[in-house]
Amino acid sequence: MKNHKKTIALFVAFTFLALLHASTMPLRADQAPVQGGTEIEAAGQTPGFVEEEGSASTQPGKKSILPIVIGIVAVGAIAAVLVLVVLKTKYEIAGKWDFSFTSTSPAHTWIWMLIFSGDNKNGTFVDVSSSDHDTGTYIVNGKDVTIEYDTWDIQFSGKFDGKDKMTGSATFAGLTVGGKDITSATWTATRLVSGAVLKPGTTASRSSNGRKAAK
């Protein structure tokens, strides 16, 4: 559901516009109500038919306020959907996230837990899965997320896939598994609710040779 907010918004807008258009269309002649509940006979069988019809046609009909009401409702609904669903969507990164990584060369999977502190645009994080509690910074631009370590040559890039999930890729320098370097991996991050415990998993070793100067 969260992944289709824009589609839902457009569907709602289209539906209201269709209702508004339908409400303003005139009735076909064969669907119009018969005056007085009687059927009109042929002109030759009913004396004064022309005069009666002419007299009736000169009477102004009552205007319905239904199209106006529907129009107001449609405009209000469209504005509300666009503002609340499309334009006001904000992604909160602050909190604990479980990052699950998968590399192909060498094939390996591991888990790190990062705790983010800051606002919806930028801030800092702590990698509590490392013994040194490594730190870094993040930037959020709409749905896009960039994460970079302070003292390690490690960068994540990805995006929000819902308010409690992120996906992306990562590049590494100085990360090893069994003596083999890992240079890239894909990742999926899931927000951890308060009190959640980090799931068991392996970790990739950070080689001291991969350290870079602190920023």
FIKOLZA-1660 file (N, C-alpha, C; in steps of 0.1 Angstrom, whole numbers, plus 5000, padded with zeros to 4 digits):
% residues 215
   i   px   py   pz ch aa at
   1 5008 4988 5000  A  M  N
   1 5000 5000 5000  A  M CA
   1 5009 5013 5000  A  M  C
   2 5019 5013 5008  A  K  N
   2 5028 5024 5009  A  K CA
   2 5035 5027 4996  A  K  C
   3 5037 5017 4988  A  N  N
   3 5045 5018 4976  A  N CA
   3 5037 5024 4965  A  N  C
   4 5024 5025 4967  A  H  N
   4 5015 5030 4956  A  H CA
   4 5007 5042 4959  A  H  C
   5 5013 5051 4968  A  K  N
   5 5005 5063 4972  A  K CA
   5 5002 5072 4960  A  K  C
   6 5012 5074 4952  A  K  N
   6 5010 5083 4940  A  K CA
   6 5000 5077 4931  A  K  C
   7 5000 5064 4929  A  T  N
   7 4990 5058 4920  A  T CA
   7 4976 5060 4926  A  T  C
   8 4974 5058 4939  A  I  N
   8 4961 5060 4946  A  I CA
   8 4957 5074 4944  A  I  C
   9 4966 5084 4946  A  A  N
   9 4963 5098 4945  A  A CA
   9 4957 5101 4932  A  A  C
  10 4964 5097 4921  A  L  N
  10 4960 5099 4907  A  L CA
  10 4946 5093 4905  A  L  C
  11 4944 5081 4910  A  F  N
  11 4931 5074 4908  A  F CA
  11 4920 5082 4914  A  F  C
  12 4922 5087 4927  A  V  N
  12 4912 5094 4933  A  V CA
  12 4909 5107 4926  A  V  C
  13 4919 5114 4921  A  A  N
  13 4917 5126 4913  A  A CA
  13 4909 5124 4901  A  A  C
  14 4913 5113 4893  A  F  N
  14 4906 5110 4881  A  F CA
  14 4891 5106 4884  A  F  C
  15 4888 5099 4894  A  T  N
  15 4874 5095 4898  A  T CA
  15 4866 5107 4900  A  T  C
  16 4871 5117 4908  A  F  N
  16 4863 5129 4911  A  F CA
  16 4861 5137 4899  A  F  C
  17 4871 5138 4890  A  L  N
  17 4869 5146 4878  A  L CA
  17 4858 5139 4869  A  L  C
  18 4858 5126 4868  A  A  N
  18 4848 5119 4861  A  A CA
  18 4834 5121 4866  A  A  C
  19 4833 5121 4879  A  L  N
  19 4820 5124 4885  A  L CA
  19 4815 5138 4882  A  L  C
  20 4824 5147 4883  A  L  N
  20 4821 5161 4880  A  L CA
  20 4816 5163 4866  A  L  C
  21 4823 5156 4857  A  H  N
  21 4820 5158 4842  A  H CA
  21 4806 5151 4840  A  H  C
  22 4803 5140 4846  A  A  N
  22 4791 5133 4844  A  A CA
  22 4779 5141 4850  A  A  C
  23 4781 5148 4861  A  S  N
  23 4770 5155 4867  A  S CA
  23 4766 5167 4859  A  S  C
  24 4775 5172 4850  A  T  N
  24 4771 5184 4842  A  T CA
  24 4766 5181 4829  A  T  C
  25 4765 5168 4825  A  M  N
  25 4760 5164 4812  A  M CA
  25 4745 5165 4811  A  M  C
  26 4739 5171 4801  A  P  N
  26 4724 5171 4800  A  P CA
  26 4718 5158 4797  A  P  C
  27 4706 5156 4801  A  L  N
  27 4699 5144 4798  A  L CA
  27 4695 5143 4783  A  L  C
  28 4695 5131 4778  A  R  N
  28 4690 5129 4764  A  R CA
  28 4675 5131 4764  A  R  C
  29 4671 5135 4752  A  A  N
  29 4657 5138 4750  A  A CA
  29 4648 5126 4754  A  A  C
  30 4652 5114 4750  A  D  N
  30 4644 5102 4753  A  D CA
  30 4644 5098 4768  A  D  C
  31 4654 5104 4776  A  Q  N
  31 4654 5101 4790  A  Q CA
  31 4648 5112 4799  A  Q  C
  32 4644 5123 4793  A  A  N
  32 4638 5134 4800  A  A CA
  32 4624 5130 4805  A  A  C
  33 4620 5135 4817  A  P  N
  33 4607 5131 4823  A  P CA
  33 4596 5137 4815  A  P  C
  34 4585 5129 4813  A  V  N
  34 4573 5133 4806  A  V CA
  34 4565 5142 4815  A  V  C
  35 4561 5154 4809  A  Q  N
  35 4553 5164 4816  A  Q CA
  35 4539 5158 4821  A  Q  C
  36 4537 5159 4834  A  G  N
  36 4523 5155 4839  A  G CA
  36 4522 5140 4839  A  G  C
  37 4532 5132 4836  A  G  N
  37 4531 5118 4837  A  G CA
  37 4523 5112 4826  A  G  C
  38 4520 5119 4815  A  T  N
  38 4512 5114 4803  A  T CA
  38 4521 5114 4791  A  T  C
  39 4517 5105 4782  A  E  N
  39 4525 5103 4770  A  E CA
  39 4521 5113 4759  A  E  C
  40 4530 5119 4752  A  I  N
  40 4527 5129 4742  A  I CA
  40 4522 5122 4729  A  I  C
  41 4511 5126 4724  A  E  N
  41 4505 5120 4712  A  E CA
  41 4510 5127 4700  A  E  C
  42 4507 5122 4688  A  A  N
  42 4511 5128 4675  A  A CA
  42 4504 5141 4674  A  A  C
  43 4511 5150 4666  A  A  N
  43 4506 5164 4665  A  A CA
  43 4492 5164 4658  A  A  C
  44 4489 5155 4649  A  G  N
  44 4477 5155 4642  A  G CA
  44 4465 5150 4651  A  G  C
  45 4468 5143 4662  A  Q  N
  45 4457 5138 4670  A  Q CA
  45 4454 5146 4682  A  Q  C
  46 4462 5156 4685  A  T  N
  46 4460 5164 4697  A  T CA
  46 4459 5179 4693  A  T  C
  47 4447 5185 4693  A  P  N
  47 4446 5199 4690  A  P CA
  47 4454 5208 4700  A  P  C
  48 4460 5218 4694  A  G  N
  48 4467 5228 4703  A  G CA
  48 4480 5222 4708  A  G  C
  49 4485 5212 4701  A  F  N
  49 4498 5206 4706  A  F CA
  49 4509 5216 4705  A  F  C
  50 4510 5223 4694  A  V  N
  50 4521 5232 4692  A  V CA
  50 4521 5243 4702  A  V  C
  51 4509 5249 4705  A  E  N
  51 4507 5259 4714  A  E CA
  51 4511 5255 4728  A  E  C
  52 4507 5242 4732  A  E  N
  52 4510 5238 4745  A  E CA
  52 4525 5235 4747  A  E  C
  53 4531 5230 4737  A  E  N
  53 4545 5227 4738  A  E CA
  53 4553 5240 4738  A  E  C
  54 4549 5249 4730  A  G  N
  54 4556 5262 4730  A  G CA
  54 4555 5269 4743  A  G  C
  55 4543 5268 4749  A  S  N
  55 4541 5275 4762  A  S CA
  55 4550 5268 4773  A  S  C
  56 4551 5255 4772  A  A  N
  56 4558 5247 4783  A  A CA
  56 4573 5250 4781  A  A  C
  57 4578 5252 4769  A  S  N
  57 4592 5253 4767  A  S CA
  57 4597 5267 4771  A  S  C
  58 4588 5277 4773  A  T  N
  58 4592 5290 4777  A  T CA
  58 4594 5291 4792  A  T  C
  59 4589 5281 4799  A  Q  N
  59 4591 5281 4814  A  Q CA
  59 4605 5278 4818  A  Q  C
  60 4611 5286 4825  A  P  N
  60 4625 5283 4829  A  P CA
  60 4626 5272 4839  A  P  C
  61 4636 5263 4837  A  G  N
  61 4637 5251 4845  A  G CA
  61 4645 5255 4858  A  G  C
  62 4644 5247 4868  A  K  N
  62 4651 5249 4880  A  K CA
  62 4665 5244 4879  A  K  C
  63 4675 5252 4884  A  K  N
  63 4689 5248 4883  A  K CA
  63 4693 5240 4895  A  K  C
  64 4700 5229 4893  A  S  N
  64 4704 5221 4904  A  S CA
  64 4718 5226 4909  A  S  C
  65 4720 5225 4922  A  I  N
  65 4733 5229 4928  A  I CA
  65 4742 5217 4930  A  I  C
  66 4737 5206 4925  A  L  N
  66 4745 5193 4927  A  L CA
  66 4759 5195 4920  A  L  C
  67 4759 5200 4907  A  P  N
  67 4772 5201 4901  A  P CA
  67 4782 5210 4909  A  P  C
  68 4777 5221 4915  A  I  N
  68 4785 5229 4922  A  I CA
  68 4791 5222 4935  A  I  C
  69 4782 5215 4942  A  V  N
  69 4786 5208 4954  A  V CA
  69 4797 5197 4950  A  V  C
  70 4794 5190 4939  A  I  N
  70 4804 5179 4935  A  I CA
  70 4817 5186 4931  A  I  C
  71 4817 5197 4925  A  G  N
  71 4829 5204 4921  A  G CA
  71 4837 5208 4933  A  G  C
  72 4830 5214 4943  A  I  N
  72 4838 5218 4955  A  I CA
  72 4844 5206 4962  A  I  C
  73 4836 5195 4963  A  V  N
  73 4841 5183 4970  A  V CA
  73 4853 5178 4962  A  V  C
  74 4852 5177 4949  A  A  N
  74 4863 5172 4941  A  A CA
  74 4876 5180 4942  A  A  C
  75 4875 5193 4942  A  V  N
  75 4886 5202 4943  A  V CA
  75 4893 5200 4957  A  V  C
  76 4884 5199 4967  A  G  N
  76 4890 5197 4981  A  G CA
  76 4896 5184 4982  A  G  C
  77 4890 5174 4977  A  A  N
  77 4896 5160 4978  A  A CA
  77 4909 5159 4971  A  A  C
  78 4910 5165 4959  A  I  N
  78 4922 5164 4951  A  I CA
  78 4933 5171 4958  A  I  C
  79 4930 5183 4964  A  A  N
  79 4940 5191 4971  A  A CA
  79 4945 5183 4983  A  A  C
  80 4936 5177 4991  A  A  N
  80 4940 5170 5003  A  A CA
  80 4949 5158 4999  A  A  C
  81 4945 5151 4989  A  V  N
  81 4953 5139 4985  A  V CA
  81 4967 5143 4981  A  V  C
  82 4968 5153 4973  A  L  N
  82 4981 5158 4968  A  L CA
  82 4990 5163 4979  A  L  C
  83 4984 5170 4989  A  V  N
  83 4992 5176 5000  A  V CA
  83 4996 5165 5010  A  V  C
  84 4986 5157 5014  A  L  N
  84 4988 5148 5025  A  L CA
  84 4996 5135 5021  A  L  C
  85 4993 5130 5008  A  V  N
  85 4999 5118 5004  A  V CA
  85 5011 5120 4996  A  V  C
  86 5011 5129 4986  A  V  N
  86 5022 5130 4977  A  V CA
  86 5033 5140 4982  A  V  C
  87 5028 5152 4985  A  L  N
  87 5038 5163 4988  A  L CA
  87 5043 5163 5002  A  L  C
  88 5036 5157 5012  A  K  N
  88 5040 5158 5026  A  K CA
  88 5046 5145 5031  A  K  C
  89 5050 5136 5022  A  T  N
  89 5056 5123 5027  A  T CA
  89 5070 5126 5031  A  T  C
  90 5073 5123 5044  A  K  N
  90 5086 5125 5050  A  K CA
  90 5091 5111 5055  A  K  C
  91 5104 5109 5053  A  Y  N
  91 5110 5097 5057  A  Y CA
  91 5119 5099 5069  A  Y  C
  92 5116 5093 5080  A  E  N
  92 5123 5094 5093  A  E CA
  92 5134 5084 5093  A  E  C
  93 5147 5088 5094  A  I  N
  93 5158 5078 5095  A  I CA
  93 5163 5076 5109  A  I  C
  94 5160 5086 5118  A  A  N
  94 5165 5085 5132  A  A CA
  94 5160 5072 5138  A  A  C
  95 5169 5065 5145  A  G  N
  95 5166 5053 5152  A  G CA
  95 5175 5042 5149  A  G  C
  96 5171 5030 5153  A  K  N
  96 5180 5018 5150  A  K CA
  96 5176 5011 5138  A  K  C
  97 5186 5007 5130  A  W  N
  97 5183 5000 5117  A  W CA
  97 5192 4987 5116  A  W  C
  98 5186 4976 5112  A  D  N
  98 5193 4964 5110  A  D CA
  98 5197 4963 5095  A  D  C
  99 5210 4964 5092  A  F  N
  99 5215 4964 5078  A  F CA
  99 5220 4949 5075  A  F  C
 100 5214 4943 5065  A  S  N
 100 5217 4930 5060  A  S CA
 100 5224 4931 5047  A  S  C
 101 5237 4927 5046  A  F  N
 101 5245 4928 5034  A  F CA
 101 5247 4915 5027  A  F  C
 102 5248 4915 5014  A  T  N
 102 5252 4904 5006  A  T CA
 102 5262 4907 4995  A  T  C
 103 5273 4900 4995  A  S  N
 103 5283 4902 4985  A  S CA
 103 5284 4890 4976  A  S  C
 104 5289 4892 4964  A  T  N
 104 5290 4880 4955  A  T CA
 104 5305 4876 4953  A  T  C
 105 5314 4885 4956  A  S  N
 105 5329 4881 4953  A  S CA
 105 5337 4887 4965  A  S  C
 106 5340 4879 4975  A  P  N
 106 5335 4865 4977  A  P CA
 106 5320 4865 4982  A  P  C
 107 5314 4853 4980  A  A  N
 107 5300 4852 4984  A  A CA
 107 5299 4852 5000  A  A  C
 108 5292 4862 5005  A  H  N
 108 5291 4863 5019  A  H CA
 108 5279 4872 5023  A  H  C
 109 5273 4869 5035  A  T  N
 109 5262 4877 5040  A  T CA
 109 5266 4881 5055  A  T  C
 110 5262 4893 5059  A  W  N
 110 5265 4897 5073  A  W CA
 110 5255 4908 5077  A  W  C
 111 5255 4911 5090  A  I  N
 111 5246 4921 5095  A  I CA
 111 5253 4931 5104  A  I  C
 112 5250 4943 5102  A  W  N
 112 5255 4954 5110  A  W CA
 112 5243 4962 5115  A  W  C
 113 5243 4967 5127  A  M  N
 113 5233 4976 5132  A  M CA
 113 5238 4990 5134  A  M  C
 114 5231 4999 5128  A  L  N
 114 5234 5013 5129  A  L CA
 114 5223 5021 5136  A  L  C
 115 5227 5031 5144  A  I  N
 115 5218 5039 5151  A  I CA
 115 5220 5053 5146  A  I  C
 116 5209 5059 5140  A  F  N
 116 5210 5072 5134  A  F CA
 116 5205 5083 5144  A  F  C
 117 5211 5094 5144  A  S  N
 117 5207 5106 5152  A  S CA
 117 5208 5118 5144  A  S  C
 118 5197 5125 5143  A  G  N
 118 5196 5137 5134  A  G CA
 118 5182 5140 5130  A  G  C
 119 5181 5148 5119  A  D  N
 119 5168 5152 5114  A  D CA
 119 5165 5144 5101  A  D  C
 120 5155 5149 5093  A  N  N
 120 5151 5142 5081  A  N CA
 120 5160 5144 5070  A  N  C
 121 5170 5153 5071  A  K  N
 121 5179 5156 5060  A  K CA
 121 5194 5152 5063  A  K  C
 122 5199 5153 5075  A  N  N
 122 5213 5149 5077  A  N CA
 122 5215 5147 5092  A  N  C
 123 5226 5140 5095  A  G  N
 123 5229 5137 5109  A  G CA
 123 5241 5127 5110  A  G  C
 124 5242 5121 5121  A  T  N
 124 5253 5111 5123  A  T CA
 124 5247 5098 5127  A  T  C
 125 5256 5088 5127  A  F  N
 125 5252 5074 5131  A  F CA
 125 5264 5068 5139  A  F  C
 126 5260 5057 5146  A  V  N
 126 5270 5049 5153  A  V CA
 126 5267 5034 5149  A  V  C
 127 5278 5027 5145  A  D  N
 127 5277 5013 5142  A  D CA
 127 5280 5005 5154  A  D  C
 128 5269 5001 5161  A  V  N
 128 5271 4994 5174  A  V CA
 128 5274 4979 5172  A  V  C
 129 5275 4974 5159  A  S  N
 129 5279 4961 5157  A  S CA
 129 5294 4959 5157  A  S  C
 130 5301 4970 5156  A  S  N
 130 5316 4970 5157  A  S CA
 130 5321 4972 5171  A  S  C
 131 5332 4966 5174  A  S  N
 131 5337 4967 5188  A  S CA
 131 5342 4981 5191  A  S  C
 132 5345 4989 5181  A  D  N
 132 5350 5003 5183  A  D CA
 132 5338 5013 5182  A  D  C
 133 5326 5008 5179  A  H  N
 133 5315 5016 5177  A  H CA
 133 5318 5027 5167  A  H  C
 134 5321 5023 5155  A  D  N
 134 5325 5033 5144  A  D CA
 134 5313 5043 5142  A  D  C
 135 5317 5054 5137  A  T  N
 135 5307 5065 5135  A  T CA
 135 5308 5070 5120  A  T  C
 136 5298 5078 5117  A  G  N
 136 5297 5083 5103  A  G CA
 136 5286 5093 5102  A  G  C
 137 5283 5097 5090  A  T  N
 137 5273 5107 5087  A  T CA
 137 5263 5102 5076  A  T  C
 138 5252 5108 5075  A  Y  N
 138 5242 5105 5065  A  Y CA
 138 5236 5117 5059  A  Y  C
 139 5230 5116 5047  A  I  N
 139 5223 5127 5040  A  I CA
 139 5210 5120 5034  A  I  C
 140 5199 5126 5037  A  V  N
 140 5186 5122 5031  A  V CA
 140 5181 5133 5022  A  V  C
 141 5178 5129 5009  A  N  N
 141 5173 5139 4999  A  N CA
 141 5160 5132 4993  A  N  C
 142 5149 5136 4999  A  G  N
 142 5136 5129 4995  A  G CA
 142 5137 5115 4999  A  G  C
 143 5137 5105 4989  A  K  N
 143 5138 5091 4993  A  K CA
 143 5152 5086 4992  A  K  C
 144 5161 5094 4986  A  D  N
 144 5175 5090 4985  A  D CA
 144 5183 5091 4998  A  D  C
 145 5191 5081 5000  A  V  N
 145 5199 5081 5012  A  V CA
 145 5214 5079 5009  A  V  C
 146 5223 5086 5015  A  T  N
 146 5237 5084 5014  A  T CA
 146 5243 5083 5028  A  T  C
 147 5251 5073 5030  A  I  N
 147 5257 5070 5043  A  I CA
 147 5272 5068 5042  A  I  C
 148 5280 5074 5050  A  E  N
 148 5295 5073 5049  A  E CA
 148 5301 5073 5062  A  E  C
 149 5311 5064 5064  A  Y  N
 149 5318 5062 5076  A  Y CA
 149 5329 5073 5078  A  Y  C
 150 5332 5076 5090  A  D  N
 150 5342 5087 5093  A  D CA
 150 5356 5081 5090  A  D  C
 151 5360 5070 5096  A  T  N
 151 5373 5065 5096  A  T CA
 151 5375 5053 5087  A  T  C
 152 5365 5048 5080  A  W  N
 152 5366 5037 5071  A  W CA
 152 5362 5041 5057  A  W  C
 153 5368 5036 5047  A  D  N
 153 5364 5039 5033  A  D CA
 153 5352 5030 5030  A  D  C
 154 5341 5034 5035  A  I  N
 154 5328 5026 5034  A  I CA
 154 5317 5036 5031  A  I  C
 155 5310 5034 5019  A  Q  N
 155 5299 5043 5016  A  Q CA
 155 5287 5035 5012  A  Q  C
 156 5275 5039 5017  A  F  N
 156 5263 5033 5013  A  F CA
 156 5255 5043 5004  A  F  C
 157 5248 5038 4994  A  S  N
 157 5239 5046 4987  A  S CA
 157 5226 5038 4985  A  S  C
 158 5214 5044 4986  A  G  N
 158 5202 5037 4985  A  G CA
 158 5190 5046 4986  A  G  C
 159 5179 5041 4989  A  K  N
 159 5167 5048 4990  A  K CA
 159 5157 5042 5000  A  K  C
 160 5147 5049 5004  A  F  N
 160 5136 5044 5013  A  F CA
 160 5127 5036 5004  A  F  C
 161 5123 5024 5009  A  D  N
 161 5113 5016 5002  A  D CA
 161 5102 5014 5012  A  D  C
 162 5096 5025 5015  A  G  N
 162 5086 5025 5027  A  G CA
 162 5093 5032 5038  A  G  C
 163 5085 5036 5048  A  K  N
 163 5090 5043 5060  A  K CA
 163 5099 5035 5069  A  K  C
 164 5098 5022 5068  A  D  N
 164 5106 5014 5077  A  D CA
 164 5115 5004 5070  A  D  C
 165 5119 5007 5057  A  K  N
 165 5127 4999 5050  A  K CA
 165 5136 5007 5040  A  K  C
 166 5148 5003 5038  A  M  N
 166 5157 5010 5028  A  M CA
 166 5165 4999 5021  A  M  C
 167 5168 5001 5008  A  T  N
 167 5176 4992 5000  A  T CA
 167 5186 5000 4993  A  T  C
 168 5197 4993 4989  A  G  N
 168 5208 5000 4981  A  G CA
 168 5220 4991 4979  A  G  C
 169 5231 4998 4976  A  S  N
 169 5244 4992 4974  A  S CA
 169 5255 4998 4982  A  S  C
 170 5266 4992 4984  A  A  N
 170 5277 4997 4992  A  A CA
 170 5290 4994 4986  A  A  C
 171 5300 5003 4988  A  T  N
 171 5313 5000 4984  A  T CA
 171 5323 5001 4996  A  T  C
 172 5333 4992 4995  A  F  N
 172 5342 4991 5007  A  F CA
 172 5356 4991 5003  A  F  C
 173 5365 4995 5012  A  A  N
 173 5379 4993 5011  A  A CA
 173 5384 4989 5024  A  A  C
 174 5392 4979 5025  A  G  N
 174 5397 4974 5038  A  G CA
 174 5388 4965 5045  A  G  C
 175 5378 4959 5038  A  L  N
 175 5369 4949 5044  A  L CA
 175 5372 4935 5039  A  L  C
 176 5374 4926 5048  A  T  N
 176 5379 4912 5044  A  T CA
 176 5370 4902 5050  A  T  C
 177 5369 4890 5043  A  V  N
 177 5363 4878 5047  A  V CA
 177 5372 4866 5044  A  V  C
 178 5377 4860 5054  A  G  N
 178 5387 4849 5052  A  G CA
 178 5399 4853 5045  A  G  C
 179 5403 4865 5047  A  G  N
 179 5415 4870 5040  A  G CA
 179 5413 4875 5026  A  G  C
 180 5400 4875 5022  A  K  N
 180 5397 4880 5008  A  K CA
 180 5389 4893 5010  A  K  C
 181 5393 4903 5001  A  D  N
 181 5387 4916 5002  A  D CA
 181 5373 4916 4996  A  D  C
 182 5364 4923 5003  A  I  N
 182 5351 4926 4998  A  I CA
 182 5350 4941 4993  A  I  C
 183 5347 4943 4981  A  T  N
 183 5347 4956 4975  A  T CA
 183 5333 4962 4974  A  T  C
 184 5323 4954 4973  A  S  N
 184 5309 4959 4971  A  S CA
 184 5299 4949 4976  A  S  C
 185 5287 4954 4978  A  A  N
 185 5276 4945 4983  A  A CA
 185 5263 4952 4981  A  A  C
 186 5252 4945 4981  A  T  N
 186 5239 4951 4982  A  T CA
 186 5234 4949 4996  A  T  C
 187 5225 4958 5000  A  W  N
 187 5220 4958 5014  A  W CA
 187 5205 4961 5015  A  W  C
 188 5199 4956 5025  A  T  N
 188 5185 4959 5029  A  T CA
 188 5185 4963 5044  A  T  C
 189 5179 4974 5047  A  A  N
 189 5179 4979 5061  A  A CA
 189 5164 4979 5065  A  A  C
 190 5162 4974 5077  A  T  N
 190 5149 4974 5084  A  T CA
 190 5149 4981 5097  A  T  C
 191 5140 4990 5099  A  R  N
 191 5139 4997 5112  A  R CA
 191 5136 4987 5123  A  R  C
 192 5144 4989 5134  A  L  N
 192 5141 4981 5146  A  L CA
 192 5133 4988 5156  A  L  C
 193 5122 4982 5160  A  V  N
 193 5113 4989 5170  A  V CA
 193 5120 4989 5184  A  V  C
 194 5115 4997 5193  A  S  N
 194 5121 4998 5206  A  S CA
 194 5121 4985 5213  A  S  C
 195 5133 4981 5218  A  G  N
 195 5134 4969 5226  A  G CA
 195 5138 4957 5217  A  G  C
 196 5139 4959 5204  A  A  N
 196 5142 4948 5195  A  A CA
 196 5157 4944 5197  A  A  C
 197 5160 4931 5195  A  V  N
 197 5173 4926 5197  A  V CA
 197 5179 4923 5183  A  V  C
 198 5192 4927 5181  A  L  N
 198 5198 4924 5168  A  L CA
 198 5199 4909 5165  A  L  C
 199 5194 4905 5153  A  K  N
 199 5194 4891 5149  A  K CA
 199 5208 4886 5148  A  K  C
 200 5209 4873 5151  A  P  N
 200 5223 4867 5150  A  P CA
 200 5227 4867 5136  A  P  C
 201 5240 4869 5134  A  G  N
 201 5246 4870 5120  A  G CA
 201 5261 4871 5121  A  G  C
 202 5267 4868 5109  A  T  N
 202 5281 4870 5109  A  T CA
 202 5285 4884 5106  A  T  C
 203 5297 4888 5108  A  T  N
 203 5302 4901 5105  A  T CA
 203 5315 4900 5096  A  T  C
 204 5316 4910 5087  A  A  N
 204 5328 4911 5079  A  A CA
 204 5338 4919 5087  A  A  C
 205 5351 4914 5086  A  S  N
 205 5362 4921 5094  A  S CA
 205 5366 4934 5086  A  S  C
 206 5369 4944 5095  A  R  N
 206 5375 4956 5089  A  R CA
 206 5390 4955 5091  A  R  C
 207 5397 4955 5081  A  S  N
 207 5412 4954 5082  A  S CA
 207 5418 4968 5085  A  S  C
 208 5428 4968 5094  A  S  N
 208 5434 4980 5098  A  S CA
 208 5441 4987 5087  A  S  C
 209 5444 4979 5077  A  N  N
 209 5451 4985 5065  A  N CA
 209 5441 4994 5057  A  N  C
 210 5428 4993 5059  A  G  N
 210 5419 5000 5051  A  G CA
 210 5415 5013 5058  A  G  C
 211 5421 5017 5069  A  R  N
 211 5417 5029 5075  A  R CA
 211 5422 5041 5067  A  R  C
 212 5413 5052 5068  A  K  N
 212 5417 5064 5061  A  K CA
 212 5417 5075 5071  A  K  C
 213 5423 5086 5068  A  A  N
 213 5424 5097 5078  A  A CA
 213 5410 5102 5081  A  A  C
 214 5408 5106 5094  A  A  N
 214 5395 5111 5099  A  A CA
 214 5392 5124 5092  A  A  C
 215 5380 5127 5089  A  K  N
 215 5376 5139 5082  A  K CA
 215 5377 5151 5092  A  K  C
% end
